[in-house]
């Protein structure tokens, strides 16, 4: 090894953990970049079939639902 140290295995799920950290970083980066240009970003999980909230819809409610 380069520094005469012991080899430490990264683990079977190394790539899954790395990809998840990178994904979270990219989401934050692009969300902040869009906010910098004046856009309001609302994220939804994949498969969320509900319509996007309108400008007067309180968080946590869907359109057509009483507040």
C-alpha contacts under 8 A as a table, 3 or more apart, distances in Angstrom:
res1	aa1	res2	aa2	distance
1	X	4	X	5.21
1	X	5	X	6.46
1	X	6	X	7.82
1	X	7	X	7.82
2	X	5	X	7.59
10	X	13	X	7.95
10	X	14	X	5.74
11	X	14	X	5.36
12	X	15	X	7.89
13	X	16	X	5.25
13	X	17	X	6.21
14	X	17	X	5.29
14	X	18	X	6.06
15	X	18	X	4.97
15	X	19	X	5.92
16	X	19	X	5.21
16	X	20	X	6.15
17	X	20	X	5.14
17	X	21	X	6.27
18	X	21	X	5.26
18	X	22	X	6.18
19	X	22	X	5.05
19	X	23	X	5.99
20	X	23	X	5.03
20	X	24	X	6.23
21	X	24	X	5.25
21	X	25	X	6.23
22	X	25	X	5.04
22	X	26	X	6.15
23	X	26	X	5.13
23	X	27	X	6.20
24	X	27	X	5.16
24	X	28	X	6.30
25	X	28	X	5.24
25	X	29	X	6.05
26	X	29	X	4.98
26	X	30	X	6.08
27	X	30	X	5.43
27	X	31	X	5.97
28	X	31	X	5.09
28	X	32	X	6.08
29	X	32	X	5.34
29	X	33	X	6.13
30	X	33	X	4.88
30	X	34	X	6.11
31	X	34	X	5.31
31	X	35	X	6.20
31	X	41	X	6.38
32	X	35	X	4.94
32	X	36	X	6.08
33	X	36	X	5.07
33	X	37	X	6.72
34	X	37	X	5.18
34	X	38	X	6.58
34	X	39	X	5.38
34	X	40	X	7.41
34	X	41	X	7.29
35	X	38	X	4.98
35	X	39	X	4.84
35	X	40	X	5.92
35	X	41	X	7.07
36	X	39	X	7.30
44	X	48	X	6.44
45	X	48	X	5.72
50	X	62	X	7.38
51	X	62	X	7.60
51	X	63	X	7.39
53	X	56	X	7.94
53	X	57	X	5.76
53	X	62	X	6.33
53	X	63	X	6.38
54	X	57	X	5.25
54	X	63	X	7.22
57	X	61	X	6.89
57	X	62	X	7.20
57	X	63	X	6.76
58	X	61	X	6.06
58	X	67	X	7.25
61	X	65	X	6.39
61	X	66	X	7.76
61	X	67	X	6.84
62	X	65	X	5.63
